[in-house]
């Protein structure tokens, strides 16, 4: 979840789009670039979204229909605490093409109990749960002391390894601490991904050497995202994933609005532009990468 950036006149935070019901004035007069189109039969996977959040409550089926119509036939919806993990599992069981990850985001670790972790372990064994996360550390919002975040991060890293599930890592301005834990606790036979990647080229190289993937969010389309574009240049396409982190971080030209899985095509189009390849190649390879990491081989 939540790289929590400030979009034009609108703050995306936790499970709310603050002001979205009247007090938020979205940027106007933006050119509404059409959604990039995949070749007939093409498909791409949104590897990180939060379909349980209130932003989708009124029109989730329409969101899913738009995604499928655009070729985004498979989605991974991510837990951030026990309740959202339960809901992720429920959604995965109720809708074709949806898979789930369970775990506790660093914002919520302070209130997470041993009983909660026992329940998460049970949920992790459910059908269509393909990853553990998102877990990690966050030095920006700082809802829990960093020492507490690290304790819970390490606990969940070990749990993911015990469950033989890929790890989905949230890292916000805690690069050294995150990498220290991962390097101490590795290797990871099931692999993992650094979601919503926010580090530099050197960090990306370390992540890839560890056997993890680097996931690119819609931020790569922002004018000031030069460092992230350098990461896309440096990391082989075979080690990249694409994600929306919806409802957060809508890419250009939708920045400031609710993000949704179909918009992963804007991100993939930018990756293709940076790499100097066709959109179809980015879609094909990132889909193969997601299948290799998470499974997700059925609709």
WOHU-V103910 format. One record per pair of residues at least 24 apart in sequence whose ideal C-beta (glycine too) atoms are under 7 Angstrom apart, sorted by the first residue. I is the first residue (numbers start at 1). J is the second residue. D is the distance in whole Angstrom. If there is no record, write none. Layout:
<<I/J/D> <I/J/D>>
This chain:
<<1/50/6> <1/78/6> <1/80/5> <1/105/6> <1/134/6> <1/245/7> <2/248/6> <3/172/7> <3/196/5> <3/198/7> <3/217/7> <3/245/6> <3/248/7> <3/249/6> <4/141/7> <4/248/7> <5/249/6> <7/255/6> <7/256/4> <8/255/7> <8/256/4> <9/256/7> <10/256/5> <12/248/4> <15/53/4> <15/54/6> <16/54/7> <17/55/5> <17/247/6> <17/258/6> <26/256/5> <26/257/6> <27/256/5> <30/253/5> <31/253/6> <32/253/6> <33/253/5> <35/70/6> <35/262/6> <35/265/6> <36/265/5> <36/266/7> <36/269/4> <36/279/6> <38/71/4> <38/279/7> <38/280/6> <38/283/6> <39/280/5> <42/71/5> <42/280/6> <42/283/5> <43/71/5> <43/73/5> <43/283/7> <43/287/6> <44/71/6> <44/72/6> <44/264/6> <44/265/7> <44/268/6> <44/283/4> <44/286/7> <44/287/6> <45/74/5> <45/286/7> <45/287/5> <45/290/4> <45/296/7> <46/72/5> <46/75/5> <46/76/7> <46/243/6> <46/244/5> <46/261/4> <46/264/4> <47/76/5> <47/215/6> <47/241/5> <47/242/7> <47/243/5> <47/290/5> <48/76/6> <48/78/6> <48/195/5> <48/215/6> <48/243/4> <48/244/7> <48/245/6> <49/75/6> <49/77/6> <49/78/7> <49/244/5> <49/245/7> <49/246/4> <49/261/6> <50/77/6> <50/78/6> <50/246/7> <50/247/7> <51/77/4> <51/91/6> <52/77/7> <52/84/5> <52/87/4> <52/88/6> <52/91/6> <53/247/6> <55/247/4> <55/258/5> <56/247/7> <63/260/5> <63/261/7> <64/95/6> <66/260/7> <66/262/5> <67/260/7> <67/261/4> <67/262/5> <68/97/7> <70/262/4> <70/265/6> <72/261/5> <72/262/6> <72/264/6> <73/97/5> <73/299/6> <74/99/7> <74/296/5> <74/299/7> <75/261/5> <76/101/6> <76/130/7> <76/131/7> <76/294/6> <78/133/7> <78/134/5> <78/168/7> <79/103/5> <80/105/4> <80/108/6> <80/134/7> <81/105/7> <81/108/4> <82/116/5> <82/119/6> <82/120/6> <85/120/6> <85/123/6> <86/123/7> <89/123/5> <89/126/5> <89/129/6> <92/128/4> <93/128/6> <96/299/5> <97/299/5> <99/128/5> <99/130/5> <99/294/7> <99/296/5> <100/128/6> <100/129/5> <101/129/7> <101/130/7> <101/131/4> <101/132/6> <101/133/5> <101/134/7> <101/168/6> <102/129/6> <102/132/6> <103/132/5> <103/133/4> <103/134/6> <103/135/5> <103/156/6> <104/135/6> <104/152/7> <104/156/7> <105/134/6> <105/170/6> <106/136/6> <106/137/5> <106/138/5> <106/144/7> <106/149/5> <106/170/6> <107/138/7> <107/141/6> <107/143/4> <109/144/5> <109/148/6> <109/149/6> <109/152/4> <110/143/7> <110/144/4> <110/148/6> <112/152/7> <121/159/7> <124/163/5> <124/165/6> <130/294/4> <130/295/5> <130/296/6> <131/165/6> <131/166/5> <131/168/5> <131/294/6> <132/156/7> <132/159/7> <132/160/4> <132/163/6> <132/165/4> <132/167/6> <132/168/7> <133/167/6> <133/168/3> <133/169/7> <134/168/5> <134/169/7> <134/170/5> <134/195/6> <135/169/7> <135/170/7> <136/169/5> <136/170/4> <136/171/5> <136/178/6> <137/171/7> <137/174/4> <137/177/6> <137/178/6> <138/170/6> <138/172/4> <138/174/7> <139/172/6> <139/173/4> <139/174/5> <140/172/5> <140/173/6> <150/177/6> <150/181/7> <153/181/6> <154/181/5> <154/185/7> <157/181/6> <157/185/5> <158/185/7> <161/188/7> <164/189/7> <164/190/5> <165/190/6> <166/190/5> <166/191/5> <166/192/5> <166/193/7> <166/293/5> <166/294/6> <167/192/4> <168/192/7> <168/193/6> <168/195/5> <169/193/7> <169/194/5> <169/195/6> <170/195/6> <171/198/7> <172/198/6> <175/199/5> <175/203/6> <179/206/6> <182/210/6> <186/210/6> <187/211/7> <191/293/5> <193/241/6> <193/293/7> <195/243/7> <196/243/7> <196/245/5> <197/228/7> <197/231/6> <200/227/6> <201/230/5> <201/231/6> <201/234/5> <204/231/5> <204/234/6> <204/235/5> <205/234/7> <208/235/6> <208/239/5> <213/239/5> <213/240/7> <213/241/5> <213/289/6> <213/293/6> <214/239/6> <214/240/6> <215/241/4> <215/243/5> <216/240/6> <216/242/5> <216/267/6> <216/271/6> <217/243/5> <217/245/5> <217/249/5> <217/267/7> <218/244/6> <218/249/5> <218/250/6> <218/251/3> <218/259/7> <218/263/7> <218/266/6> <218/267/5> <219/249/6> <220/267/6> <220/270/5> <220/271/7> <221/251/4> <221/252/4> <221/266/6> <221/267/7> <221/270/5> <222/252/6> <222/255/7> <229/274/6> <232/271/6> <232/274/5> <232/275/7> <233/274/6> <237/275/6> <237/282/7> <237/285/5> <238/285/6> <238/289/7> <240/271/7> <240/286/6> <240/289/7> <241/286/6> <241/289/6> <241/290/6> <242/267/5> <242/268/5> <242/271/7> <242/286/5>>
